[in-house]
Amino acid sequence: MRAFPRRAVVDDQGRILAQSPSLKEVLGYEPGELVGSSAFDLVHPEDLAAAREVLSRILAEPGRTHSTTLRVRHKSGQWRLVKSSSLALPDEAGQGAVVTHTHDLTERARSLAETRLQESIARVVLEADDREAAMEKILALACEATGWVLGEVWAPAAGGAALELRAAWSRERGPLDEFVSRSRSFSFSPGVGLPGKVWRDSRPVWIPDVTKDANFPRASIAREAGLQAAVGVPVPGEGRDAMVLCFYIREPRAEEDERLVTVISAAAAQLGEFLRRRTRCASSPRPSRAPRRWSW
């Protein structure tokens, strides 16, 4: 048994029977904290069916190692991408228990996703002709790379005294569409709401749960849409280009994800550069064509 680098042992129903101290390095839980709970409770909803299928295959082939990659909830509430190698021990040795060794792939996956995000946004910045389309594409790329479900661009309204919703993109339809639609009736002056606070302070703002935040006027419709944690970052610029990007996810996040803020801030900087380039092009006079001179 000691030959196995065990991280956790589960029964044929996925109930955790034992966990090694090293599991804390991956998921943040203290030794013994998960014992008695279901391993499936830690699995991302979109990966749950695959996780159950893998367990069935493992139990059907005792002694054979099966590997799978899943998203699993860290104690902090964040999702970690892990690769698990699992083995069902013969009944006489392990009473049908499944031994799982888990390797954290999150940092590697995030680094790759961040690099791809920067490259994709750079292409958008270089190729886009339409301001609104570029905004929505950058929101989509950022959400797909980070896993957050909704992104918004807030920009100064006519007169420049408040922000209004200029563009939005969501990974899901239904409640999020309703949230975006109702958000278009809101405007935020400096310091009011997440967009207004970012706009006033010109720095990122993290909200662990918007439904419980006293300075989030859209709390009721966010609750209906199932949104909780949020982050807002400023888009560097002046006048109409001084915008705010906001992103949302469906679970609370008590601790600020500094790496995520850095990634989204980089996306905001790229958007700001695109907007400045557009402004310069629009304000630059077109060169007049010099009269043709003929030489004989």
C-alpha positions as CSV (number, residue, x, y, z in Angstrom):
1,M,0.0,0.0,0.0
2,R,2.8,2.4,0.7
3,A,3.9,2.2,-2.9
4,F,0.9,4.3,-3.8
5,P,1.4,8.1,-3.5
6,R,-2.0,8.4,-1.9
7,R,-3.9,11.6,-1.7
8,A,-7.4,10.3,-1.0
9,V,-9.3,7.0,-0.6
10,V,-13.0,6.8,-1.6
11,D,-15.6,4.0,-1.5
12,D,-17.7,2.7,-4.3
13,Q,-20.2,5.6,-3.8
14,G,-17.5,8.3,-3.9
15,R,-17.6,8.8,-0.1
16,I,-14.2,9.9,1.2
17,L,-12.7,7.4,3.6
18,A,-9.3,8.9,4.1
19,Q,-7.1,11.8,2.9
20,S,-3.4,12.4,3.2
21,P,-2.0,15.6,4.6
22,S,-0.6,16.4,1.2
23,L,-4.1,17.0,-0.1
24,K,-4.0,20.3,1.6
25,E,-1.4,21.4,-0.9
26,V,-3.9,20.9,-3.8
27,L,-7.3,21.8,-2.3
28,G,-6.6,23.6,1.0
29,Y,-8.5,21.2,3.3
30,E,-7.0,20.2,6.6
31,P,-6.2,16.5,7.2
32,G,-9.4,14.6,7.9
33,E,-11.6,17.6,7.1
34,L,-13.1,15.8,4.0
35,V,-13.5,12.4,5.5
36,G,-17.2,11.3,5.4
37,S,-18.2,13.7,2.7
38,S,-18.8,12.9,-1.0
39,A,-16.0,13.5,-3.4
40,F,-18.6,14.4,-6.0
41,D,-19.6,17.5,-3.9
42,L,-16.2,19.0,-4.8
43,V,-16.5,18.4,-8.6
44,H,-17.5,21.2,-10.9
45,P,-21.2,20.7,-12.1
46,E,-20.1,20.5,-15.7
47,D,-17.6,17.7,-14.9
48,L,-19.9,15.7,-12.5
49,A,-21.2,13.3,-15.1
50,A,-17.7,12.5,-16.3
51,A,-16.5,12.0,-12.7
52,R,-19.3,9.5,-12.0
53,E,-18.6,7.6,-15.3
54,V,-14.8,7.4,-14.4
55,L,-15.6,5.9,-11.0
56,S,-17.8,3.3,-12.6
57,R,-15.0,2.3,-15.0
58,I,-12.4,2.2,-12.1
59,L,-14.7,-0.1,-10.1
60,A,-15.3,-2.4,-13.1
61,E,-11.6,-2.9,-13.6
62,P,-9.8,-3.5,-10.3
63,G,-6.1,-3.2,-10.4
64,R,-6.1,-0.9,-13.5
65,T,-5.1,2.7,-13.2
66,H,-7.4,5.3,-14.8
67,S,-6.5,9.0,-15.3
68,T,-8.9,11.9,-15.7
69,T,-8.8,15.7,-15.6
70,L,-11.5,17.5,-13.7
71,R,-12.2,20.9,-12.1
72,V,-12.4,20.6,-8.3
73,R,-13.4,23.2,-5.7
74,H,-10.6,24.5,-3.5
75,K,-11.5,25.3,0.1
76,S,-11.3,29.0,-0.9
77,G,-14.1,28.5,-3.4
78,Q,-11.9,28.7,-6.4
79,W,-11.9,25.9,-9.0
80,R,-8.7,24.0,-9.5
81,L,-7.9,21.9,-12.6
82,V,-6.5,18.5,-11.4
83,K,-5.4,15.3,-13.0
84,S,-6.3,12.2,-10.9
85,S,-4.8,8.8,-11.3
86,S,-7.1,6.3,-9.6
87,L,-6.9,2.6,-8.9
88,A,-9.6,0.2,-7.4
89,L,-7.8,-2.2,-5.0
90,P,-8.9,-5.9,-5.0
91,D,-11.4,-6.6,-2.3
92,E,-9.1,-8.7,-0.2
93,A,-6.6,-5.9,0.0
94,G,-8.6,-2.7,0.1
95,Q,-12.3,-3.8,0.5
96,G,-13.1,-2.3,-2.8
97,A,-11.7,1.1,-2.0
98,V,-10.4,3.5,-4.7
99,V,-7.1,5.1,-4.2
100,T,-6.6,8.4,-5.9
101,H,-3.4,10.4,-6.5
102,T,-4.1,14.0,-7.6
103,H,-1.8,16.4,-9.4
104,D,-2.6,20.1,-9.7
105,L,-2.6,21.4,-13.3
106,T,-4.1,24.8,-12.5
107,E,-1.1,27.0,-12.8
108,R,0.1,25.4,-16.1
109,A,-3.4,25.7,-17.6
110,R,-3.8,29.3,-16.4
111,S,-0.4,30.3,-17.8
112,L,-1.3,28.8,-21.2
113,A,-4.8,30.4,-21.1
114,E,-3.3,33.8,-20.2
115,T,-0.8,33.7,-23.0
116,R,-3.5,32.7,-25.5
117,L,-5.8,35.5,-24.2
118,Q,-3.1,38.1,-24.7
119,E,-2.4,36.9,-28.2
120,S,-6.1,36.7,-29.1
121,I,-6.8,40.2,-27.8
122,A,-3.8,41.5,-29.7
123,R,-5.3,40.2,-32.9
124,V,-8.6,41.8,-32.1
125,V,-6.9,45.1,-31.4
126,L,-5.0,45.0,-34.7
127,E,-7.9,43.8,-36.9
128,A,-11.1,45.3,-35.5
129,D,-12.7,48.2,-37.3
130,D,-15.8,48.4,-35.2
131,R,-15.6,49.8,-31.6
132,E,-18.6,47.9,-30.2
133,A,-17.7,44.6,-31.8
134,A,-14.2,44.8,-30.5
135,M,-15.5,45.4,-26.9
136,E,-17.8,42.4,-27.1
137,K,-15.1,40.2,-28.5
138,I,-12.6,41.1,-25.8
139,L,-15.2,40.4,-23.1
140,A,-15.9,37.0,-24.7
141,L,-12.2,36.1,-24.8
142,A,-11.6,37.2,-21.2
143,C,-14.6,35.2,-19.9
144,E,-13.7,32.1,-21.9
145,A,-10.1,32.3,-20.6
146,T,-11.0,32.9,-16.9
147,G,-14.2,30.9,-16.6
148,W,-16.2,33.9,-15.4
149,V,-19.7,33.9,-16.7
150,L,-20.4,37.5,-17.6
151,G,-18.5,40.6,-18.7
152,E,-19.5,44.2,-19.1
153,V,-18.1,47.4,-20.5
154,W,-19.3,50.6,-18.8
155,A,-18.6,53.9,-20.6
156,P,-19.4,57.6,-20.0
157,A,-22.8,58.6,-21.1
158,A,-23.5,61.8,-23.0
159,G,-22.3,64.7,-20.8
160,G,-19.7,62.5,-19.1
161,A,-21.3,62.7,-15.6
162,A,-22.2,59.0,-15.3
163,L,-21.4,55.6,-16.7
164,E,-23.8,53.5,-18.8
165,L,-23.7,49.9,-20.0
166,R,-22.0,49.9,-23.5
167,A,-21.4,46.2,-24.2
168,A,-21.9,42.9,-22.5
169,W,-21.1,39.2,-23.1
170,S,-22.3,36.1,-21.2
171,R,-21.5,32.4,-21.3
172,E,-25.1,31.5,-20.7
173,R,-28.5,32.7,-21.8
174,G,-31.8,33.1,-19.8
175,P,-31.2,34.8,-16.4
176,L,-28.0,36.5,-17.5
177,D,-29.7,38.0,-20.6
178,E,-32.3,39.4,-18.2
179,F,-29.6,40.8,-15.9
180,V,-27.9,42.5,-18.8
181,S,-31.2,43.9,-20.2
182,R,-32.3,45.4,-16.8
183,S,-28.8,46.7,-16.2
184,R,-29.1,49.0,-19.3
185,S,-31.6,51.1,-17.3
186,F,-28.9,51.9,-14.7
187,S,-26.3,54.6,-14.8
188,F,-23.6,55.1,-12.2
189,S,-22.0,58.4,-11.1
190,P,-18.4,58.3,-9.6
191,G,-18.3,56.1,-6.5
192,V,-21.7,54.5,-7.0
193,G,-21.9,50.7,-7.6
194,L,-19.0,48.6,-8.8
195,P,-18.5,50.5,-12.1
196,G,-18.7,53.9,-10.4
197,K,-16.3,53.0,-7.7
198,V,-13.7,51.7,-10.2
199,W,-14.2,54.8,-12.3
200,R,-13.7,57.2,-9.3
201,D,-10.7,55.4,-7.8
202,S,-9.0,54.3,-11.1
203,R,-8.1,51.0,-9.6
204,P,-9.4,47.4,-9.5
205,V,-12.2,46.6,-7.1
206,W,-13.1,43.1,-5.8
207,I,-16.5,42.3,-4.4
208,P,-16.8,38.8,-2.6
209,D,-20.6,38.7,-3.0
210,V,-22.5,41.4,-4.8
211,T,-25.8,40.3,-3.3
212,K,-24.5,41.3,0.1
213,D,-22.7,44.4,-0.9
214,A,-24.2,47.7,0.4
215,N,-22.8,49.6,-2.6
216,F,-24.2,47.4,-5.4
217,P,-27.6,48.9,-6.5
218,R,-28.2,45.9,-8.8
219,A,-28.1,43.3,-5.9
220,S,-31.6,42.1,-6.3
221,I,-31.3,41.4,-10.0
222,A,-27.9,39.8,-9.5
223,R,-29.5,37.5,-7.0
224,E,-32.1,36.5,-9.5
225,A,-29.4,35.8,-12.1
226,G,-27.4,33.8,-9.6
227,L,-24.3,36.1,-9.7
228,Q,-22.1,36.6,-6.6
229,A,-18.4,37.5,-6.8
230,A,-17.4,40.3,-9.1
231,V,-14.3,42.3,-10.1
232,G,-14.0,45.6,-11.9
233,V,-11.0,47.1,-13.5
234,P,-10.4,50.5,-15.2
235,V,-9.7,50.9,-18.9
236,P,-6.9,53.5,-19.2
237,G,-8.0,56.5,-21.2
238,E,-9.5,60.0,-21.2
239,G,-13.0,61.3,-21.8
240,R,-15.2,58.8,-23.6
241,D,-12.3,56.2,-23.5
242,A,-12.1,56.1,-19.7
243,M,-14.2,53.0,-19.3
244,V,-14.7,50.2,-16.8
245,L,-14.7,46.4,-17.3
246,C,-16.7,44.3,-14.9
247,F,-16.8,40.5,-14.6
248,Y,-19.0,38.2,-12.6
249,I,-19.1,34.5,-11.4
250,R,-21.8,32.4,-9.8
251,E,-20.1,31.7,-6.4
252,P,-18.7,33.9,-3.7
253,R,-15.0,34.6,-3.6
254,A,-13.9,35.9,-0.2
255,E,-10.2,36.2,-1.2
256,E,-9.2,38.5,-4.1
257,D,-7.6,36.5,-6.9
258,E,-4.6,38.8,-7.6
259,R,-3.6,36.8,-10.7
260,L,-7.0,37.1,-12.2
261,V,-7.1,40.9,-11.5
262,T,-3.7,41.1,-13.3
263,V,-5.0,39.2,-16.3
264,I,-8.2,41.3,-16.6
265,S,-6.2,44.5,-16.1
266,A,-3.9,43.5,-19.0
267,A,-7.0,43.0,-21.2
268,A,-8.3,46.4,-20.1
269,A,-5.0,48.0,-21.1
270,Q,-5.2,46.4,-24.5
271,L,-8.7,47.7,-25.0
272,G,-7.5,51.1,-23.9
273,E,-4.8,51.1,-26.5
274,F,-7.2,50.1,-29.2
275,L,-9.5,53.0,-28.2
276,R,-6.7,55.5,-28.1
277,R,-5.6,54.3,-31.6
278,R,-9.1,54.8,-32.9
279,T,-9.3,58.2,-31.4
280,R,-6.0,59.3,-32.9
281,C,-7.0,58.0,-36.3
282,A,-10.4,59.8,-36.1
283,S,-8.8,63.1,-35.1
284,S,-5.9,63.1,-37.5
285,P,-6.5,65.1,-40.7
286,R,-6.2,63.1,-43.9
287,P,-3.2,64.1,-45.9
288,S,-4.1,66.0,-49.0
289,R,-3.0,64.7,-52.3
290,A,-0.2,66.8,-53.8
291,P,-0.8,68.2,-57.3
292,R,0.8,66.1,-59.9
293,R,3.8,67.8,-61.6
294,W,4.9,66.9,-65.0
295,S,8.4,67.1,-66.2
296,W,9.3,67.2,-69.9
